[in-house]
Amino acid sequence: MRDALGAPGDRSLLDVGAGDGTLAAAWSAARWSVTACEPEASMRAVSRRRHPAIEPLDGALPDLPFDDDTFDVVVANFVLNHVASPRASAAELRRVSRGMVVATTWTMSPSWLWAEITERAGLEPFVGTKLPAAEDFERTPDGFARMLRDAGLERVTVAEHRWTWNARPEVLWLSVEAGSPARAPCMPDWARTIGDVSARRSTSSSRSGARVACCPSSTGRR
């Protein structure tokens, strides 16, 4: 993402879906003029505690509380894969940027881990809400690029990156504890299976080949 954006100069940057503020703080440390936007109040509270110099604003895609062309750069890191309307949300990123939009998404999600844990624990898999066919997009670099072009972004470039994801069992358990109440009855079985899967893999829980598609696009109004 840094390579796509280049040097900050005196440019402004909006971090959409800023979460706990980690990335916004990194952009700020790199001398960008940063605005952080996060719809979840609990995450904004965490961001304020960890990064008090950045005040996160309340706002969610696809209706951000900013005028057209407000920011030089708009960044959405693993956000478009979580929204109900990826195309409308991508179009909204374009609307508030007068320069570049950079967005990332999974082409292979870490959800493979939870699928394996659920299977080994003998539990019914948790099935989340799927996007309607008209809203969904192919989770490949080409599919991501097509979706962004459908949303009105121009001169789209997509790069794919791979790495090995490693996580300690105790860190994985935190995400279970923070999960939905529907998963609560499964927690003891999941706790045992997390340890089992982690021990079997010997490197906590890891798998090579996790991939991310990154799209820097010059927005250019039509």
N, C-alpha and C positions, 0 to 999 in steps of 0.2 A: 504494500500500500504506500509506503514511503517513496519507493521508486516511482510509482505511478504519479504521485503528487508533486515530486520535486521539492525544492527549497521553499520554505514558507514565505519568505519576504515579509510583506505587511498584509498578507492575505488572511481572511476570516474562514473558519471551518466550523461546520455544524456536525456533531456526532449524534446521529439518530439511533435511539435504542441504546443509550449509553450505559445502561446497567449500573454497576457499582462504581463507574467512573474511571476504571483503570486505563482504558484507551484514551479517554478525553484528557486525563492527566499526562499521559505520554505525549499526546499532541501538543499540549500546553508547554511541557518541558522542552519540546523541540522548537518552541517559539512561534507556534501558531496562535492566532487570536480565536479561542475556542468557546463555542456555545454547546452545552450538553443538553440533550432532550431525552426524557425517559418517562414512560406512562405509569410505571409501577411505583407507588408511594414508598414502599419498603425499600426498594432499590435506590430511590433518591435519597432516603435517609442514610443508607450505607455509604453512598457516594459523598454526602456532606461530611460524614465522620472521617472518612479516609482521605478526602481531598477537599478540605474546607475552602481552598482558594477558588474552586469552581462551583457555582450555584446551578444545579441541574433544574431545568424547566420541565413542567408537566406538558406532555404532548405525545400524540400517538398517530401513526400512520393509519389511514391515508389522509388525515386532516391535520396537518401541522399548523401551529399557531404563528405562522410567519408570512410576510408579504412575498410576492413574486421576486425572484432574483435577489434575495437578501444576502446570500453567502457566496463567497468565492468558490468554496468547495463544500460538498456534502458527502458524508461518509455513513454507511449503514453496514455494520459488521455483523454478519449472521443474523440479519433481521428479516429479510424478504422471505426466508424459509419458515417464518413463524406467523406471518400475517394472513388474514382471511382473503385478501385480494392482492396478490403480488404485483399485478400489472398496475392497478390503481395506486398502489404504494410506490412503485418505481416512478410512475408519472409524477407523484407528489415530490419525490426527491428531486426530480428534474425541475419542477416548478420553482422551488425555493433556491435553486443554485443558478448563479449567473456564469459559472465556469464548469467545473468538473463534478461528476458524481462517481464515487467509488463504492461498490457494493460487493459483499462476499456471501457465499452460500455453500452448504455442503454438497458434494457430489456423492459422498459416502458418509452417512451420519454415524456418530458413536452409538446410536441406538442398537447396533448389532450386539453390543455387550449386554444390554438389558434383555434382549431377546434370548440370548444364550443363558443368562442367569434364570430367567423365567422358565425356560424349557428344562433346565437341570433341576430346578426346584419342584417340578411337576405341577406348576401353576398355570391357570388360564392366562394367556397373554393379554396385556393391557392394550386395547385398541383405541387409539386416539381418533379424533375427528379428521376425516380426510377432506381435502379441498374438492369442490366440484370439478368435473372434467374441464369446464370452460375456464376455470381459474388456475388450474394446476399447470405445471411446466415440467418438461423433461429435465431430470437432475444430471445433466451433462454440461460441459462447457458450451456446446452448440445450442442446447436447449435453453440455458440461461441467457445466452446472447439473443436468441429469438424472442424470449419473453421481454427482455429490456427494449428491444427494437419495437415490439408490439406496443410498449408503453410510451413510445415517442422519443426514446434516447437515440442519438445519432452517433455515428463513428464508434461503435461499440467494439472494444477489444477485450477478450477474455483470456486469462492465463490460469493454468491449473497447477497446483502445488501439492506435493505429497509429503507426509511425515509420519513418524511412529508416535502414537498417542500413548502416554504412560500415566497411570493414575494409581495412587495408593488406595487400598480398600477403605480406610477410614474416611478418605475424601469422597469416595463413591457413596458411602453410607450417608453422608450429609445430604446428598441430593435425594436419597430415599426419604429421609426424615422430613425434608422440605416438600415432598410430593403431595399429591392430592389425597383426601381422606379415603377415596375408593381403594387406594393401595394399602391402607393401614393394616388390614388383616394379613397381608402377605409379608409384612416386614420381618417377622422372625425367620421365615423360610428364606427370604432374600438375604438376610444377614449371614446365615450359614453358607449359602451358595456363593455369595461374594467372596468369602474366605476361601472356599473350595476352588473356584475358578481362578482366583488370584494366585493361590499356592501352585496350582497346576501349571500356570503360565510362568511362574517364577520371577517375572519382572513386574510384579503387581498385576495390573491388567493392561495389556498392550496389544496392539496389532499394527503392523506396517500397512501403508497404503491408504490411510485416511486422506481425503482429498478436499481441496477447497477451490472454487472458481471465483476469481477476482475480476471485476469488470470496471475499469476506468473508462469513462465516456465523457467526451465533450458534449455538452447539452445542446447548445445552439438552438435558439427559438425558431420555430417554423413560421 
